[in-house]
């Protein structure tokens, strides 16, 4: 997520500062789908991968009370080149397949986007490596920017 001011959110979305603050702090009722999608699009700078990550989390947490559609854009074609089309993207983004020593294939599901490169490049809690070389925060930011410039 890129940094945005509350004032700018108010200007762009057309809601009052107190309304947005109430929703963010949980003192307002559940906002409508239009507000949620516009808010998420703005705070993620329309990064569809990140936007869909939050939408999937909201859909899961809401337990059917609210269902927001995820977004597709031209960047998904790159994702489709690496994943199998027999599953939906949200399932693949949050799961890891690997072969066990006995030759069986195992699949684990996570509550975060384990296969999203952006997740790994922006995860500040865990070290990241490329070919056993530890990447610095600067390296990860540079790689993230390079990929965003290439895809977007």
Phi, psi and omega in degrees: 000136178268161186280131177225151179270152177299324179299317180293321177299316178301314180298313186287316185275339178079022176250159180286157178302317182292324179296311180296317179298319179298320178292314181298325183268358177081013179270346176262160176295171180301127180289161180283168183300321182298315179299312183301311183293318179295318179297310181296320178300321182288311185287341176262003182057037181055031173282103190298326178296311179293318179302312180295327176301312180291321178298315178299320177296316179297314180301321180290314181294323184289347175052043177089349179294327178218138180229115182251133180287142175278167185253147173242142174213183185298338181289341180293337179297325176295317178298316181297334178292337183254348184240163181275132183285359181280356176235157176281159186302320184295326178293318182287324181296326185259010182231155181232123176259140176206159180263128178281168182301330181277003177093351179285148176268131179246147177228123178248141178253142181236161178267020175218166186278077184299331181263006179270115181302323179300321178304312183291323181286337181253358178287111183270352185272343185228140178292152178236148184229152170231115181054044179070009176258123181290131179270135176281168176301320178297316178302312183295320178296319180295315179297317179301313180296318179300314180295315179299318178297324181288313185280316185270000000 
